[in-house]
Amino acid sequence: MLAQSPIIAFTILILVIFTVPPIFERFRLPGLVGLLVAGVVLGQNGLNLLNSESETIKLLSEIGKVYLMFVAGLEIDLEQFRKTRNRSIGFGTLTFLVPLITGIIIGRLFNFGWNASVLIGSLLASHTLLAYPIVSRLGVVTNEAVTVTIGATIFTDTGALLVLAICVGIHAGKFTALSLVTLLAGLAIYSVVVLFGFDWLGKEFFRRSGDEQGNQFLFILLALFIASVGAQVIGVEKIVGAFLAGLAVNDVLGRSPVREKVEFVGSVLFIPCFFVDMGLLIDIPAFLKTLSSVWLTLVIVAGLIGSKFIAAFLAKLLYRYNNAELLTMWSLSLPQVAATLAATLVAYKSLNSAGERLINEGVLNSVIVLMLVTAIVGPIITSRFATSLTVPQANLATDKLSTWWQSSMGEEVEEQTPTPSPFTVVVPIYNPKTQRYLIEMAALLARHESGRIVPLSIAVGRVHMDDPRLNAALTQCRQRLAGALEISQEFGVEASPVTRIDDDVALGISRTSREENANLVVMGWSRNTGLRARLFGNVIDSVFWSSHCPVAVTQLLSSPTKIQRILVPVGDLTPQTVGAVKFAQILADVNRAQVVLLHVCDRRTPQAQVSKFESQLAEIAAQSKLQVNTSVKTILNDDIARVIIREAEAFDLVVMRSTRYRTAGGLAVSEVTTEVIKELNCSTVLLGEPHS
């Protein structure tokens, strides 16, 4: 009776999603592994509290399945693909065909039919960029081998889904050469309509809807499900449409707050439900009883690992990559999560007229084991060898974040305006208790650059401009700005207070900074607000996205004038790193303070590479014309967050980059900054780039 009640089943699912993943993550296991285990325990072979055939589970799992493929398409970096399109297609072809052929051979060895064997091959052909957060954190995304592997994802996933559509159609029966041609033609026309039509519609809708994030969110969901339904209409599986929809709206969403909300809904509810349902289908007793299933699992896992390595090795020979790039490409293409699991479930539930499944339980269980092994092994190998990758030097002279202290007018404007605009810092103020330190920070930076500050106070708009609540808010704004003006006078800095009435606080801040041609926005946050609320889906997140200039989010526990030691954790040599170093050096120059650039790297990193990184970092620090005591400190340790927290105990301020990472499966990945910020006992600055 418990399993039949929709409300009780949904309650159990929410409880599992809420409690199980954090427990597994404490043991350094992926949270999705916990969801699969929970499905096994709660399913028919365990406590029998959840039934995979119930309407509730079916609905949520179906939504999770299409959502998973939608996010997989959404997370593919089209810009990276365009940069190395030819090589991405080349490696994509290799890492698709070699596993495909391997899977076909395995299927025939275990007496599967040709159709099922080809389907097994397609399951091995795709890959999920589960280790992308690792290469992103290490700052090696711009390495060509990494870029090529990222770009290859679009080819492997699309090819695997195409093979799936054909195999499912053949299994359904009455599949002739004519019907195959008809299916392929319909799929080609449908793909063009979705990829180009949805992209155009999305851009038009977003342009016309302005800042209405609610309607934009609904539009994206509508695009997802229309594409899924359209795929079924032309006779292919709905996950093909979901993947194409993700690719179509990729450019539309960019890295906007709406995208964050779309991914958030999927990652906290629907996608976890899909993984729980996968666990419900696992029959461990039957799996262990059948020796052939065990051998099938071992051969599939070995075949996938070997075939992906062969593909990466061929790419190394073809494109003259080194061993570190070979192993990184191999490890990045190993994890089989998003497309593999979604396609496996489709194939398992695909029945012909005789009631026979396209693949049996042995293949289903083998794919689950394959997912667990590759999801753990792939990121481990990536973290081991990606540290040895080299990246091309960024054009630091033209990047906005690395030159945020200079005029943001641009060359064209400077030609039209002989006199450059002064260095400008916009300071949104709201809390009278914390605004003094904010104004002091902005004043120190502006005085150093002979610029000005723009204290900004925003009153939320009302329908009627004579609304008493609006009048009261404006009075408070004027009081706060009067206090800000007094503080700026103490520092001898020009201040141009601005009061603004706006319905959206974040856009009010961004619009004012653009109108004032600001070089930097300095904001504050309170310890009383949870970190996720601070960084996701709120005012700060929206300002990061919409701002034209860098944003410094500060948590100041004491006056900035008292800062004597500044710690800057450095993980890579990118424009973002230069921006953080420059910010720290300017503040240090004002207070005659010391700056320490802390680099924490893997214990296995070669000493030659460590020395090279230190010299490059020292060179960046020395490029500054400021006479600031800047030193570089390297610590070999695998726990980056713990080292930063320990080292920060001797410092007054820590300057970090505000970055967030997500996997292609849509599941949030814990990030070093998140862990560090919770335990720091000193002042903090998170420096974020525009449109982040």
Secondary structure, 3 states (H helix, E strand, C coil): CCCCCHHHHHHHHHHHHHHHHHHHHHCCCCHHHHHHHHHHHHCCCCCCCCCCCCHHHHHHHHHHHHHHHHHHHHCCCHHHHHHCHHHHHHHHHHHHHHHHHHHHHHHHHCCCCHHHHHHHHHHHHCCCCCCHHHHHHHCCCCCHHHHHHHHHHHHHHHHHHHHHHHHHHHHCCCCCHHHHHHHHHHHHHHHHHHHHHHHHHHHHHHHHHCCCHHHHHHHHHHHHHHHHHHHHHCCCCHHHHHHHHHHHCHHHHCCCHHHHHHHHHHHHHHHHHHHHHHHHHCCHHHHHHCHHHHHHHHHHHHHHHHHHHHHHHHHHHHHCCCHHHHHHHHHHCCCCCHHHHHHHHHHHCCECCCCCECCCHHHHHHHHHHHHHHHHHHHHHHHHHHHHCCCCCCCCCCCCHHHCCCCCCCHHHHHHCCCCCCCEEEEECCCCCCHHHHHHHHHHHHHHCCCEEEEEEEEECCCCCCCHHHHHHHHHHHHHHHHHHHHHHHCCCEECCEEEEECCHHHHHHHHHHHCCCCEEEEECCCCCCHHHHHCCCHHHHHHHHCCCCEEEEECCCCHHHCCEEEEECCCCCHHHHHHHHHHHHHHHHHCCEEEEEEEECCCCCHHHHHHHHHHHHHHHHCCCCCCEEEEEEEECCCHHHHHHHHHCCCCEEEEECCCCECCCCCECCCHHHHHHHHCCCEEEEEECCCC
